[in-house]
Amino acid sequence: MLGDPALWNDLMERLVDMAITSLRSQIAPGPRPSSSSTAGLGPSAPRSTSAASCLTARGVFEGVADTCVPRIHFGVGTGEILPLMAKAGADVGLGVDWRVPLDEARRRLGPDTILQGNLDPAVCLGPPEVVEAEVADVLSRNGRHPGHVFNLGHGVLPETNPAVLEQVVAQVHAYSIGG
């Protein structure tokens, strides 16, 4: 990227075009949310790399803007660049992995940003009482803010018992309806 910016830019343009083509083919059968990931470009990445990745994500979001499909920007380990990600063009909000508590993400982004996340997927491998406590912690850190989509902070681990996921869903639903 830094050694040959022209080559890097050409590569990024091609990747954006491929991502747009892929997303459009997924959207064509029927609208559903789309997501662009800035995975792995968090605090350890040079600021210029993080900024370039967010610009690339912006190109993807702009390329599917006419589809009227909700767009969410998600990245793993990207807590330090959440403000940059917020400017990348996702219209629905930002996915936050489990490393950044929701109250901290809100502090960094302001109260109007919709957040998605952020239970640590490994928590679902623990005993039911630990899962319940961790789900309650995520929900309480959101503070009943209306702009929150609860989910795992980065996918379901293959060894996760589906019954645990049912427990999580039931707890979130109970909380959402006033429990």
Residue frames as a rotation matrix with the C-alpha (Angstrom) as fourth column:
MET 1
0.572 0.820 0.000 0.00
0.820 -0.572 0.000 0.00
0.000 0.000 -1.000 0.00
LEU 2
0.738 -0.323 -0.592 2.66
-0.015 -0.885 0.465 2.48
-0.675 -0.334 -0.658 0.99
GLY 3
-0.261 -0.943 0.208 5.35
0.183 0.164 0.969 1.15
-0.948 0.291 0.130 -1.37
ASP 4
-0.965 0.020 0.262 3.25
0.260 -0.063 0.963 1.30
0.035 0.998 0.056 -4.52
PRO 5
-0.568 0.783 -0.253 0.12
-0.143 -0.397 -0.907 3.41
-0.811 -0.478 0.337 -3.97
ALA 6
-0.302 0.466 -0.831 -0.98
-0.950 -0.224 0.220 3.17
-0.083 0.856 0.510 -7.61
LEU 7
-0.683 0.012 -0.731 -0.92
-0.208 0.956 0.209 -0.64
0.701 0.295 -0.650 -7.53
TRP 8
-0.906 0.351 -0.237 -2.71
0.343 0.280 -0.897 -0.63
-0.248 -0.894 -0.374 -4.17
ASN 9
-0.451 0.766 -0.458 -5.42
-0.542 -0.643 -0.542 1.69
-0.709 0.004 0.705 -5.46
ASP 10
-0.375 0.277 -0.885 -5.91
-0.839 0.306 0.451 -0.48
0.396 0.911 0.118 -8.55
LEU 11
-0.840 0.031 -0.542 -6.22
0.186 0.955 -0.233 -3.59
0.510 -0.296 -0.808 -6.36
MET 12
-0.791 0.560 -0.245 -8.72
0.173 -0.179 -0.969 -1.86
-0.587 -0.809 0.045 -4.06
GLU 13
-0.366 0.665 -0.651 -10.82
-0.863 -0.504 -0.030 -0.68
-0.348 0.551 0.758 -7.02
ARG 14
-0.499 0.140 -0.855 -10.95
-0.494 0.765 0.413 -4.24
0.712 0.629 -0.312 -8.33
LEU 15
-0.897 0.153 -0.416 -11.90
0.407 0.654 -0.637 -5.62
0.175 -0.741 -0.649 -4.92
VAL 16
-0.636 0.708 -0.308 -14.64
-0.304 -0.596 -0.743 -3.01
-0.710 -0.379 0.594 -4.55
ASP 17
-0.304 0.514 -0.802 -16.02
-0.942 -0.035 0.334 -3.96
0.144 0.857 0.495 -7.98
MET 18
-0.652 0.018 -0.758 -15.94
-0.066 0.995 0.081 -7.66
0.755 0.103 -0.648 -7.06
ALA 19
-0.909 0.321 -0.266 -17.63
0.325 0.143 -0.935 -7.02
-0.262 -0.936 -0.234 -3.70
ILE 20
-0.473 0.763 -0.441 -20.35
-0.682 -0.634 -0.364 -4.93
-0.558 0.128 0.820 -5.36
THR 21
-0.351 0.310 -0.884 -20.96
-0.746 0.478 0.464 -7.65
0.566 0.822 0.064 -7.97
SER 22
-0.810 -0.006 -0.587 -21.14
0.258 0.895 -0.365 -10.29
0.527 -0.447 -0.723 -5.24
LEU 23
-0.821 0.521 -0.235 -23.51
0.087 -0.293 -0.952 -8.26
-0.564 -0.802 0.195 -3.06
ARG 24
-0.387 0.702 -0.599 -25.77
-0.889 -0.456 0.040 -7.41
-0.245 0.548 0.800 -5.98
SER 25
-0.474 0.202 -0.857 -26.03
-0.404 0.815 0.416 -11.11
0.782 0.544 -0.304 -6.89
GLN 26
-0.850 0.169 -0.498 -27.03
0.499 0.559 -0.662 -11.87
0.167 -0.811 -0.560 -3.30
ILE 27
-0.714 0.583 -0.388 -29.52
-0.189 -0.693 -0.695 -9.00
-0.674 -0.424 0.605 -3.18
ALA 28
-0.781 0.362 -0.508 -31.18
-0.583 -0.135 0.801 -9.83
0.221 0.922 0.317 -6.53
PRO 29
-0.648 0.579 -0.494 -33.36
0.418 0.814 0.404 -12.70
0.636 0.056 -0.769 -5.21
GLY 30
0.558 0.829 -0.044 -34.77
0.516 -0.306 0.800 -10.44
0.649 -0.469 -0.599 -2.50
PRO 31
0.154 -0.529 0.834 -33.55
-0.406 -0.804 -0.435 -7.58
0.901 -0.271 -0.339 -0.31
ARG 32
0.791 -0.019 -0.611 -31.74
0.563 0.413 0.716 -8.39
0.239 -0.910 0.338 2.91
PRO 33
0.868 -0.460 -0.186 -29.16
-0.282 -0.766 0.577 -6.49
-0.408 -0.448 -0.795 4.93
SER 34
0.654 -0.756 -0.011 -25.69
0.387 0.347 -0.854 -6.26
0.650 0.555 0.520 3.48
SER 35
0.887 -0.433 -0.164 -22.52
0.045 -0.270 0.962 -5.85
-0.460 -0.860 -0.220 5.42
SER 36
0.585 -0.810 0.031 -19.02
-0.047 -0.072 -0.996 -4.74
0.810 0.582 -0.081 4.64
SER 37
0.879 -0.277 -0.388 -16.23
0.469 0.363 0.805 -5.82
-0.082 -0.890 0.449 6.92
THR 38
0.479 -0.813 0.331 -13.15
-0.554 -0.572 -0.604 -3.97
0.681 0.106 -0.725 8.02
ALA 39
0.995 0.015 -0.094 -11.95
0.055 0.711 0.701 -7.06
0.077 -0.703 0.707 9.88
GLY 40
0.509 -0.845 -0.163 -8.55
0.852 0.467 0.235 -7.12
-0.123 -0.258 0.958 11.50
LEU 41
-0.136 -0.576 0.806 -7.72
0.619 -0.685 -0.385 -3.47
0.773 0.447 0.450 10.92
GLY 42
0.837 0.503 -0.218 -8.03
0.449 -0.402 0.798 -2.28
0.314 -0.765 -0.562 14.47
PRO 43
0.921 -0.379 -0.084 -5.50
-0.230 -0.707 0.669 -0.80
-0.313 -0.597 -0.739 16.84
SER 44
0.216 -0.914 0.342 -2.52
0.293 0.395 0.871 -2.76
-0.932 -0.087 0.353 15.52
ALA 45
0.271 -0.071 0.960 -2.95
0.962 0.059 -0.267 -1.51
-0.038 0.996 0.084 11.97
PRO 46
-0.822 -0.545 -0.165 -1.32
0.526 -0.838 0.148 1.70
-0.219 0.035 0.975 10.81
ARG 47
-0.203 0.780 -0.592 -3.80
0.084 -0.588 -0.804 4.57
-0.976 -0.213 0.054 10.73
SER 48
-0.446 0.006 -0.895 -3.31
-0.816 -0.414 0.404 4.91
-0.368 0.910 0.189 6.97
THR 49
-0.964 0.113 -0.241 -4.28
-0.006 0.897 0.442 1.25
0.266 0.428 -0.864 6.47
SER 50
-0.547 0.801 -0.243 -7.40
0.638 0.211 -0.741 1.68
-0.542 -0.560 -0.626 8.59
ALA 51
-0.159 0.466 -0.871 -8.40
-0.336 -0.855 -0.396 4.82
-0.928 0.230 0.292 6.71
ALA 52
-0.708 -0.152 -0.689 -7.79
-0.705 0.124 0.698 3.12
-0.021 0.981 -0.195 3.35
SER 53
-0.915 0.398 -0.063 -9.93
0.398 0.917 0.005 0.17
0.060 -0.021 -0.998 4.40
CYS 54
-0.268 0.851 -0.452 -12.77
0.432 -0.313 -0.846 2.49
-0.861 -0.422 -0.284 5.40
LEU 55
-0.296 0.118 -0.948 -12.53
-0.716 -0.684 0.139 4.25
-0.632 0.720 0.287 2.04
THR 56
-0.934 -0.045 -0.354 -12.75
-0.275 0.723 0.634 0.87
0.227 0.690 -0.688 0.33
ALA 57
-0.653 0.747 -0.127 -15.83
0.675 0.498 -0.544 0.03
-0.343 -0.441 -0.829 2.41
ARG 58
-0.224 0.561 -0.797 -17.33
-0.184 -0.828 -0.530 3.38
-0.957 0.028 0.288 1.38
GLY 59
-0.660 -0.081 -0.747 -16.94
-0.744 -0.065 0.665 2.37
-0.102 0.995 -0.017 -2.27
VAL 60
-0.916 0.355 -0.187 -18.79
0.320 0.927 0.196 -0.88
0.243 0.119 -0.963 -1.60
PHE 61
-0.418 0.796 -0.437 -21.60
0.580 -0.137 -0.803 0.87
-0.700 -0.589 -0.404 0.29
GLU 62
-0.293 0.278 -0.915 -21.98
-0.542 -0.837 -0.080 3.48
-0.788 0.472 0.396 -2.45
GLY 63
-0.857 -0.157 -0.491 -22.03
-0.510 0.399 0.762 0.72
0.076 0.904 -0.422 -5.05
VAL 64
-0.686 0.669 -0.286 -25.14
0.604 0.743 0.287 -0.86
0.404 0.025 -0.914 -3.54
ALA 65
-0.894 0.307 -0.327 -26.83
0.026 -0.692 -0.721 2.30
-0.448 -0.653 0.610 -2.24
ASP 66
-0.585 0.690 -0.426 -29.49
-0.799 -0.399 0.450 2.20
0.141 0.604 0.784 -4.95
THR 67
-0.650 0.305 -0.697 -30.70
0.074 0.937 0.341 -1.24
0.757 0.170 -0.631 -3.81
CYS 68
0.084 0.677 0.731 -32.46
-0.737 -0.452 0.502 0.10
0.670 -0.581 0.461 -0.71
VAL 69
0.499 -0.034 -0.866 -30.93
0.412 0.888 0.203 -2.76
0.763 -0.458 0.457 1.30
PRO 70
0.965 -0.158 0.209 -29.85
-0.260 -0.504 0.824 -1.87
-0.025 -0.849 -0.527 4.85
ARG 71
0.403 -0.903 -0.151 -26.06
0.130 0.220 -0.967 -1.54
0.906 0.370 0.206 5.06
ILE 72
0.986 -0.134 0.103 -24.08
-0.107 -0.029 0.994 -2.37
-0.130 -0.991 -0.043 8.20
HIS 73
0.324 -0.942 -0.084 -20.34
-0.460 -0.079 -0.885 -1.85
0.827 0.325 -0.459 8.65
PHE 74
0.978 0.006 0.210 -18.62
-0.184 0.509 0.841 -4.43
-0.102 -0.861 0.498 10.85
GLY 75
0.259 -0.934 -0.248 -15.04
-0.409 0.126 -0.904 -5.10
0.875 0.336 -0.349 11.80
VAL 76
0.824 -0.103 -0.557 -13.22
0.491 0.620 0.612 -7.31
0.282 -0.778 0.561 14.28
GLY 77
0.065 -0.848 -0.527 -10.72
0.940 -0.125 0.317 -5.51
-0.335 -0.516 0.789 16.48
THR 78
-0.312 -0.133 0.941 -11.74
0.713 -0.688 0.139 -2.13
0.628 0.714 0.310 15.10
GLY 79
0.420 0.561 -0.713 -12.70
0.905 -0.321 0.280 -0.36
-0.072 -0.763 -0.643 18.31
GLU 80
-0.211 -0.612 -0.763 -10.08
0.517 -0.732 0.444 2.33
-0.830 -0.301 0.470 17.81
ILE 81
-0.987 -0.161 -0.017 -11.34
0.068 -0.503 0.861 3.18
-0.147 0.849 0.508 14.33
LEU 82
-0.279 0.958 0.065 -15.09
0.876 0.281 -0.391 3.19
-0.393 -0.052 -0.918 14.99
PRO 83
0.185 0.378 -0.907 -15.34
0.027 -0.925 -0.380 6.93
-0.982 0.046 -0.182 14.19
LEU 84
-0.675 -0.459 -0.577 -13.66
-0.576 -0.160 0.801 6.30
-0.460 0.874 -0.156 10.81
MET 85
-0.898 0.368 0.242 -15.98
0.433 0.839 0.330 3.37
-0.082 0.401 -0.913 10.14
ALA 86
-0.097 0.919 -0.383 -18.99
0.594 -0.256 -0.763 5.54
-0.799 -0.302 -0.521 10.95
LYS 87
0.037 0.041 -0.998 -18.06
-0.498 -0.866 -0.054 7.76
-0.867 0.499 -0.012 7.99
ALA 88
-0.833 -0.512 0.210 -17.81
-0.122 0.540 0.833 4.87
-0.540 0.668 -0.512 5.52
GLY 89
-0.681 0.577 -0.451 -21.43
-0.699 -0.331 0.633 5.05
0.216 0.747 0.629 4.39
ALA 90
-0.791 0.496 -0.358 -23.34
0.531 0.848 0.003 2.34
0.306 -0.188 -0.934 6.22
ASP 91
-0.463 0.675 0.575 -26.88
-0.333 -0.733 0.593 3.62
0.822 0.083 0.564 6.52
VAL 92
0.555 0.709 -0.435 -28.05
0.125 0.446 0.886 1.33
0.822 -0.547 0.159 9.31
GLY 93
0.852 -0.257 0.456 -25.13
-0.521 -0.344 0.781 1.36
-0.044 -0.903 -0.427 11.69
LEU 94
-0.069 -0.978 -0.196 -21.99
-0.828 0.165 -0.535 -0.28
0.556 0.125 -0.822 12.93
GLY 95
0.797 0.151 -0.585 -21.27
0.124 0.907 0.403 -3.78
0.592 -0.393 0.704 14.13
VAL 96
0.219 -0.698 0.681 -19.15
-0.906 -0.405 -0.125 -3.80
0.363 -0.590 -0.721 17.27
ASP 97
0.014 -0.238 -0.971 -17.21
0.051 0.970 -0.237 -6.88
0.999 -0.046 0.026 18.31
TRP 98
0.725 0.408 -0.554 -17.06
0.478 0.280 0.832 -8.02
0.495 -0.869 0.008 21.94
ARG 99
-0.209 -0.922 -0.327 -13.82
0.927 -0.081 -0.365 -6.16
0.310 -0.380 0.872 22.69
VAL 100
-0.920 -0.027 0.392 -15.56
-0.032 -0.989 -0.145 -2.79
0.391 -0.146 0.909 22.98
PRO 101
-0.577 0.759 -0.302 -18.43
0.672 0.232 -0.703 -2.51
-0.463 -0.609 -0.644 25.47
LEU 102
-0.006 0.676 0.737 -21.53
0.931 -0.265 0.251 -0.88
0.365 0.688 -0.628 23.97
ASP 103
0.805 0.307 -0.507 -21.43
0.509 -0.797 0.325 2.03
-0.305 -0.520 -0.798 26.41
GLU 104
-0.096 -0.915 -0.391 -17.88
0.208 -0.403 0.892 2.79
-0.973 0.005 0.229 25.27
ALA 105
-0.594 -0.047 0.803 -18.84
0.797 0.098 0.596 2.46
-0.107 0.994 -0.021 21.60
ARG 106
0.487 0.840 0.240 -21.69
0.841 -0.525 0.132 4.94
0.237 0.137 -0.962 22.20
ARG 107
0.553 -0.364 -0.749 -19.27
0.306 -0.748 0.589 7.32
-0.775 -0.555 -0.302 23.91
ARG 108
-0.513 -0.855 0.073 -16.98
0.327 -0.116 0.938 7.19
-0.794 0.505 0.339 20.87
LEU 109
-0.767 0.212 0.606 -19.76
0.632 0.085 0.770 7.51
0.112 0.974 -0.199 18.30
GLY 110
-0.831 0.542 0.127 -22.54
-0.554 -0.828 -0.091 9.50
0.056 -0.146 0.988 19.91
PRO 111
-0.551 0.661 0.509 -26.08
-0.243 0.457 -0.856 8.50
-0.798 -0.595 -0.091 20.80
ASP 112
0.282 0.777 -0.562 -27.52
-0.761 -0.176 -0.625 8.49
-0.585 0.604 0.542 17.27
THR 113
-0.426 -0.509 -0.748 -25.47
-0.858 0.490 0.154 5.61
0.288 0.707 -0.646 15.85
ILE 114
0.763 0.643 0.072 -27.24
-0.643 0.743 0.187 2.26
0.067 -0.189 0.980 15.64
LEU 115
-0.352 -0.914 0.202 -25.02
-0.934 0.358 -0.005 -0.49
-0.068 -0.190 -0.979 17.03
GLN 116
0.710 0.447 -0.544 -25.02
-0.490 0.869 0.074 -4.21
0.506 0.214 0.836 16.34
GLY 117
-0.301 -0.817 -0.491 -23.35
-0.095 0.538 -0.838 -6.60
0.949 -0.205 -0.239 18.78
ASN 118
0.285 -0.919 -0.271 -21.67
-0.675 0.008 -0.737 -7.57
0.680 0.394 -0.619 20.94
LEU 119
0.777 0.042 0.628 -21.67
-0.524 0.595 0.609 -10.74
-0.348 -0.803 0.484 23.04
ASP 120
-0.324 -0.941 -0.096 -18.34
-0.916 0.287 0.282 -12.60
-0.237 0.179 -0.955 23.00
PRO 121
0.303 0.484 -0.821 -19.03
-0.729 0.673 0.127 -15.82
0.614 0.560 0.556 21.04
ALA 122
-0.562 -0.605 -0.564 -16.89
-0.083 0.720 -0.689 -17.80
0.823 -0.340 -0.455 23.51
VAL 123
-0.673 0.394 0.626 -19.34
-0.732 -0.233 -0.640 -16.92
-0.106 -0.889 0.445 26.30
CYS 124
0.325 0.899 -0.293 -21.83
-0.933 0.356 0.058 -19.28
0.156 0.255 0.954 24.66
LEU 125
-0.007 -0.408 -0.913 -19.51
-0.151 0.903 -0.403 -22.17
0.989 0.135 -0.068 25.52
GLY 126
-0.855 -0.362 0.371 -19.88
-0.364 -0.092 -0.927 -21.46
0.370 -0.927 -0.053 29.24
PRO 127
-0.743 0.605 -0.288 -22.43
0.664 0.610 -0.433 -22.60
-0.087 -0.513 -0.854 31.79
PRO 128
0.007 0.871 0.491 -25.99
0.833 -0.277 0.480 -21.18
0.554 0.406 -0.727 31.54
GLU 129
0.659 0.278 -0.699 -25.56
0.687 -0.600 0.410 -18.80
-0.305 -0.750 -0.586 34.49
VAL 130
-0.368 -0.841 -0.396 -22.44
0.427 -0.531 0.731 -17.23
-0.826 0.100 0.555 32.91
VAL 131
-0.689 0.197 0.697 -24.22
0.683 -0.143 0.716 -16.85
0.241 0.970 -0.036 29.57
GLU 132
0.382 0.924 -0.033 -27.19
0.858 -0.341 0.384 -15.22
0.343 -0.175 -0.923 31.31
ALA 133
0.424 -0.284 -0.860 -24.95
0.561 -0.663 0.496 -12.79
-0.711 -0.692 -0.122 33.22
GLU 134
-0.658 -0.753 -0.008 -22.98
0.426 -0.381 0.820 -11.81
-0.621 0.536 0.572 30.11
VAL 135
-0.386 0.625 0.678 -26.12
0.792 -0.152 0.591 -11.26
0.473 0.765 -0.437 28.03
ALA 136
0.631 0.631 -0.451 -27.50
0.776 -0.518 0.361 -9.08
-0.006 -0.578 -0.816 30.84
ASP 137
-0.029 -0.736 -0.677 -24.25
0.500 -0.597 0.628 -7.10
-0.866 -0.320 0.385 30.87
VAL 138
-0.821 -0.245 0.516 -24.42
0.569 -0.275 0.775 -6.40
-0.048 0.930 0.365 27.12
LEU 139
0.023 0.934 0.357 -28.06
0.803 -0.230 0.549 -5.35
0.595 0.274 -0.755 27.40
SER 140
0.613 0.222 -0.758 -27.44
0.721 -0.550 0.422 -3.12
-0.323 -0.805 -0.497 30.43
ARG 141
-0.411 -0.843 -0.346 -24.49
0.530 -0.530 0.661 -1.39
-0.741 0.088 0.665 28.76
ASN 142
-0.618 0.282 0.734 -26.80
0.670 -0.299 0.679 -0.40
0.411 0.912 -0.004 25.94
GLY 143
-0.910 0.213 -0.355 -28.96
0.128 -0.670 -0.731 1.36
-0.393 -0.711 0.583 28.52
ARG 144
-0.027 0.960 0.279 -32.23
0.658 0.227 -0.718 0.60
-0.752 0.164 -0.638 26.71
HIS 145
-0.462 -0.192 -0.866 -31.06
-0.474 -0.772 0.424 2.80
-0.750 0.606 0.265 23.85
PRO 146
0.539 0.823 0.181 -33.42
-0.293 0.384 -0.876 2.07
-0.790 0.419 0.448 20.93
GLY 147
0.647 -0.324 -0.690 -30.63
-0.742 -0.060 -0.668 1.82
0.176 0.944 -0.279 18.36
HIS 148
-0.374 -0.785 0.494 -29.28
-0.845 0.508 0.168 -1.64
-0.382 -0.354 -0.853 19.19
VAL 149
0.600 0.409 -0.688 -29.36
-0.639 0.762 -0.103 -4.95
0.482 0.501 0.719 17.35
PHE 150
0.291 -0.482 0.827 -28.21
-0.764 0.403 0.504 -7.67
-0.576 -0.778 -0.251 19.75
ASN 151
0.899 -0.047 -0.435 -26.00
-0.210 0.826 -0.523 -10.40
0.384 0.562 0.733 18.34
LEU 152
0.644 -0.759 -0.101 -22.74
0.636 0.457 0.622 -12.17
-0.425 -0.465 0.777 18.93
GLY 153
0.523 -0.492 -0.696 -19.71
-0.282 -0.871 0.403 -9.99
-0.805 -0.015 -0.594 18.50
HIS 154
-0.199 -0.543 -0.816 -18.38
-0.961 -0.054 0.270 -12.10
-0.191 0.838 -0.511 15.61
GLY 155
-0.101 0.243 -0.965 -20.30
-0.679 0.692 0.245 -15.19
0.727 0.680 0.095 14.61
VAL 156
0.739 0.416 0.530 -21.22
-0.664 0.580 0.472 -18.47
-0.111 -0.701 0.704 16.25
LEU 157
-0.420 -0.899 0.123 -18.44
-0.882 0.436 0.180 -20.88
-0.216 -0.033 -0.976 17.12
PRO 158
-0.270 0.325 -0.906 -19.03
-0.606 0.674 0.422 -24.32
0.748 0.663 0.015 15.54
GLU 159
-0.711 -0.090 -0.698 -19.03
0.342 0.822 -0.455 -26.11
0.614 -0.562 -0.554 18.89
THR 160
-0.823 0.457 0.338 -21.77
-0.568 -0.638 -0.520 -23.88
-0.022 -0.620 0.784 20.33
ASN 161
-0.766 0.635 0.099 -24.79
0.580 0.750 -0.319 -25.80
-0.277 -0.187 -0.943 21.60
PRO 162
-0.617 0.583 0.529 -27.92
0.245 -0.496 0.833 -24.54
0.748 0.644 0.163 19.79
ALA 163
0.304 0.750 -0.587 -29.82
0.830 0.094 0.550 -24.68
0.467 -0.655 -0.594 23.10
VAL 164
-0.292 -0.485 -0.824 -27.52
0.799 -0.598 0.069 -21.95
-0.526 -0.638 0.562 24.43
LEU 165
-0.975 -0.039 0.220 -28.41
0.175 -0.745 0.644 -19.74
0.139 0.666 0.733 21.48
GLU 166
-0.108 0.994 -0.001 -32.09
0.482 0.053 0.874 -20.35
0.869 0.094 -0.485 22.21
GLN 167
0.192 0.085 -0.978 -31.42
0.974 -0.140 0.179 -19.25
-0.122 -0.986 -0.110 25.81
VAL 168
-0.762 -0.549 -0.344 -29.74
0.486 -0.836 0.256 -16.06
-0.428 0.027 0.903 24.56
VAL 169
-0.766 0.524 0.372 -32.61
0.159 -0.406 0.900 -15.26
0.623 0.749 0.228 22.17
ALA 170
0.180 0.883 -0.434 -35.22
0.738 0.171 0.653 -15.85
0.650 -0.438 -0.621 24.87
GLN 171
-0.047 -0.271 -0.961 -33.37
0.905 -0.420 0.074 -13.59
-0.424 -0.866 0.265 27.31
VAL 172
-0.947 -0.319 -0.047 -32.98
0.261 -0.843 0.471 -10.80
-0.190 0.434 0.881 24.76
HIS 173
-0.477 0.845 0.243 -36.64
0.274 -0.121 0.954 -11.03
0.835 0.522 -0.174 23.76
ALA 174
0.262 0.566 -0.782 -37.76
0.925 0.083 0.370 -10.95
0.274 -0.820 -0.502 27.40
TYR 175
-0.418 -0.508 -0.753 -35.61
0.684 -0.722 0.107 -7.87
-0.598 -0.470 0.649 27.99
SER 176
-0.960 -0.031 0.279 -36.85
0.241 -0.602 0.762 -6.21
0.144 0.798 0.585 24.80
ILE 177
-0.174 0.973 0.153 -40.49
0.299 -0.096 0.949 -6.47
0.938 0.211 -0.274 25.80
GLY 178
0.253 0.257 0.933 -39.86
-0.559 -0.748 0.358 -4.99
0.790 -0.612 -0.046 29.21
GLY 179
0.793 0.084 -0.603 -38.50
0.300 0.808 0.507 -7.87
0.530 -0.583 0.616 31.25
